[in-house]
Amino acid sequence: MRERRLLLTRRGALRALVLLCTLSLGVGGTSARADGKLDFKLRNRLGVTIRSVFVSPHQADNWEEDVLGQNTLTDGSDINIRFNSNEEARGDIWDLKIVDSNNNSFYWKNFNLTQIREITIYISGGQATASWK
């Protein structure tokens, strides 16, 4: 009888180990990120307020709608720009255009948003510059 209990205990332990491994693979095998593959944070370090932000697929002929809508992005502020699945299907390479409160427009092309999580816009040498990571 004692051997039978030991066998059940080992069998129960083996089942628990298999379940634990399965759960670990399920958690570890998926990305911890909740955002989409193109989502990124835009950081305004221009020294002026950004009035409009346009993000369009590189192959598009026109700029998409202003993602800020009626809002603005003050200097020192950040905004998370999120894409839905329809937008994600339009490609990985996107262009960015901003219009500041002085009505100056700046744009950058060929951002591979699948490899970028943050874009910072700032002034360097008197020119609007973008850096990303």
VEXVEX-300408 format. One record per residue (C-alpha): x, y, z; residue number from 1. Coordinates in nm, 4 decimals. Each point is the difference from the previous one (the first is absolute). Layout:
% VEXVEX-300408
       east      north         up   num
          X          Y          Z   NUM
...
***
This chain:
% VEXVEX-300408
       east      north         up   num
     0.0000     0.0000     0.0000     1
     0.2835     0.2345     0.0817     2
     0.1470    -0.0437    -0.3503     3
    -0.3315     0.0908    -0.1554     4
    -0.0166     0.3298     0.1928     5
     0.3549     0.0794    -0.1003     6
    -0.0885    -0.0699    -0.3641     7
    -0.3064     0.2261     0.0187     8
     0.2052     0.2704     0.1614     9
     0.2631    -0.0247    -0.2718    10
    -0.2696    -0.0059    -0.2670    11
    -0.1648     0.3075     0.1575    12
     0.3350     0.1761     0.0200    13
     0.0726    -0.0865    -0.3630    14
    -0.3384     0.1399    -0.1060    15
     0.0608     0.3174     0.1989    16
     0.3444     0.0358    -0.1580    17
    -0.1411    -0.0462    -0.3520    18
    -0.2751     0.2545     0.0731    19
     0.2516     0.2474     0.1407    20
     0.2272    -0.0396    -0.3046    21
    -0.2944     0.0459    -0.2351    22
    -0.1081     0.3173     0.1791    23
     0.3572     0.1305     0.0012    24
     0.0318    -0.0520    -0.3734    25
    -0.3308     0.1760    -0.0578    26
     0.1091     0.3031     0.1973    27
     0.3624     0.0057    -0.1137    28
    -0.0789    -0.0752    -0.3616    29
    -0.2119     0.3086    -0.0481    30
     0.1066     0.3589    -0.0131    31
    -0.0332     0.2001     0.3190    32
    -0.0890     0.3085    -0.2037    33
    -0.3666     0.0858    -0.0199    34
     0.0292     0.2533    -0.2796    35
    -0.0149    -0.0673    -0.3733    36
     0.2964    -0.0588    -0.2268    37
    -0.0030     0.3586    -0.1345    38
    -0.0922     0.1895     0.3179    39
     0.2508     0.2577     0.1225    40
     0.0406     0.2898     0.2393    41
     0.0551     0.3450    -0.1515    42
     0.1979     0.2365     0.2233    43
    -0.0133     0.3752    -0.0649    44
     0.3295     0.1700     0.0890    45
    -0.0216     0.2745    -0.2658    46
    -0.0424     0.2903     0.2379    47
    -0.3422     0.0792    -0.1508    48
    -0.3445    -0.1571     0.0025    49
    -0.0829    -0.2493    -0.2749    50
    -0.3399     0.0754    -0.1497    51
    -0.0313    -0.2947    -0.2417    52
     0.1559    -0.3449    -0.0458    53
    -0.0446    -0.2005    -0.3186    54
     0.1184    -0.3594    -0.0359    55
    -0.0449    -0.1594    -0.3422    56
     0.1200    -0.3150    -0.1731    57
     0.3078     0.0839    -0.2061    58
    -0.1705    -0.1022    -0.3246    59
    -0.3027     0.2275     0.0628    60
    -0.0476     0.2972    -0.2334    61
    -0.1459     0.2241     0.2716    62
     0.0355     0.0525     0.3723    63
    -0.2544    -0.1827     0.2158    64
    -0.2184     0.1831     0.2522    65
     0.1506     0.1907     0.2911    66
     0.0428    -0.2492     0.2862    67
    -0.0209     0.2801     0.2572    68
    -0.3437     0.1078    -0.1199    69
    -0.0961     0.3093     0.2025    70
     0.2813    -0.0589     0.2522    71
     0.3536     0.1387     0.0019    72
     0.3286    -0.1415     0.1252    73
     0.1790     0.2532     0.2185    74
     0.3786     0.0120     0.0244    75
     0.1245    -0.2669     0.2396    76
    -0.3114    -0.2150    -0.0478    77
    -0.0358    -0.3484    -0.1476    78
    -0.2820    -0.1756    -0.1805    79
    -0.0471    -0.3696    -0.0747    80
    -0.0957    -0.0534    -0.3623    81
    -0.1890    -0.3238    -0.0509    82
    -0.0939    -0.1862    -0.3161    83
    -0.2951    -0.2295    -0.0578    84
     0.0279    -0.3271    -0.1920    85
    -0.1162     0.1618    -0.3269    86
     0.2786     0.2562     0.0248    87
     0.2565    -0.2668     0.0918    88
    -0.0918    -0.1856    -0.3192    89
     0.1095     0.3050    -0.2046    90
     0.3696    -0.0689     0.0527    91
     0.2929     0.0542     0.2353    92
     0.1517     0.3156    -0.1553    93
    -0.1688     0.3270     0.0965    94
     0.0653     0.3737    -0.0342    95
    -0.0525     0.2657     0.2666    96
    -0.0989     0.3636    -0.0383    97
    -0.0513     0.2551     0.2749    98
    -0.1307     0.3558    -0.0061    99
     0.0965     0.2226     0.2918   100
    -0.1918     0.2879     0.1553   101
     0.1912     0.2454    -0.2248   102
    -0.1356    -0.1880    -0.3044   103
     0.3436    -0.1464    -0.0880   104
    -0.0159    -0.3457    -0.1575   105
     0.2651    -0.2680     0.0418   106
     0.0010    -0.3519    -0.1352   107
     0.2062    -0.3156     0.0109   108
    -0.0265    -0.3041    -0.2253   109
     0.0606    -0.3730     0.0156   110
    -0.0532    -0.0865     0.3642   111
    -0.0173    -0.3785     0.0363   112
    -0.2467     0.0100     0.2862   113
     0.0375    -0.3706     0.0765   114
     0.3503     0.0856     0.1255   115
    -0.0820     0.3278     0.1784   116
    -0.1704     0.0523     0.3354   117
     0.0748     0.3702     0.0498   118
     0.0607     0.3039    -0.2222   119
     0.1313     0.3231     0.1525   120
    -0.0311     0.3256    -0.1950   121
     0.2453     0.2755     0.1022   122
     0.2087     0.2901    -0.1309   123
     0.3644    -0.0631    -0.0822   124
     0.2151     0.2581    -0.1743   125
    -0.3073     0.2099    -0.0734   126
    -0.1727    -0.2892    -0.1808   127
    -0.2912    -0.2193     0.1068   128
     0.1459    -0.3456     0.0514   129
    -0.1418    -0.3395     0.0842   130
     0.1693    -0.2767     0.1931   131
    -0.1486    -0.3395     0.0738   132
     0.0529    -0.3157     0.1933   133
***
